Amino acid sequence: MNKKEQKKLDDLFHDKTQPDNLRKVVAIAIDYFGTTERAKSWFGTENIGLGSVTPLSLVNTDEGMERVRDSITRLRYGMTA
């Protein structure tokens, strides 16, 4: 991950001015993965279920956030993400 992506990831988890819907997706990820660090790692890792892109690369649109939220939900219920 390059410095720009790392900053975006850090901002995603620590910037309290993020939109509510984005903060909810982050909260869902932290709840599922158990720690902020594990959730951050997941957001920064390419995901086959998301078309081999990182969840981080998708959260800049409403549709992308929905795809990320759905992926976490599938993981929670034991489905392939």
PyMOL commands that set and color helices and strands:
alter all, ss='L'
color gray80, all
select helices_A, chain A and resi 3-14+20-33+36-43+48-50+55-57+62-76
alter helices_A, ss='H'
color red, helices_A
deselect
rebuild
show_as cartoon
